[in-house]
Amino acid sequence: MEKEKVFKSLLYLLLIPYLIYTSYIHQNTTVLICGVSILTTHLYKDIFNPTWIYPTIIKRLGTLCAGLIVIYGDTNYVKMIGFAKLIGDFRKYIFHNDKYYF
């Protein structure tokens, strides 16, 4: 449970805000839409409906967003965020569980 708190803290306090801020500053609409979509989905699940299971289409769109972030990211840090999400998504597809990185 402790790892999950650390992961969510990093996600909400550092990674997604950096992604959204950087894409806004660089006027990168593609990455901005992906960042806001990822944030919205995570907030919905974590705050409003913790027992909700992501539908397959949402999972696939999240992976697509991660790929778009890698391709269209303006900085190497943004691209690393997208690449980390891709790794986490593929890990979930391969092992068929809800664990992301740990």
Secondary structure, 3 states (H helix, E strand, C coil): CHHHHHHHHHHHHHHHHHHHHHHHHCCCHHHHHHHHHHHHHHHHHHHHCCCCCCCHHHHHHHHHHHHHHHHHCCCHHHHHHHHHHHHHHHHHHHHCCCCCCC
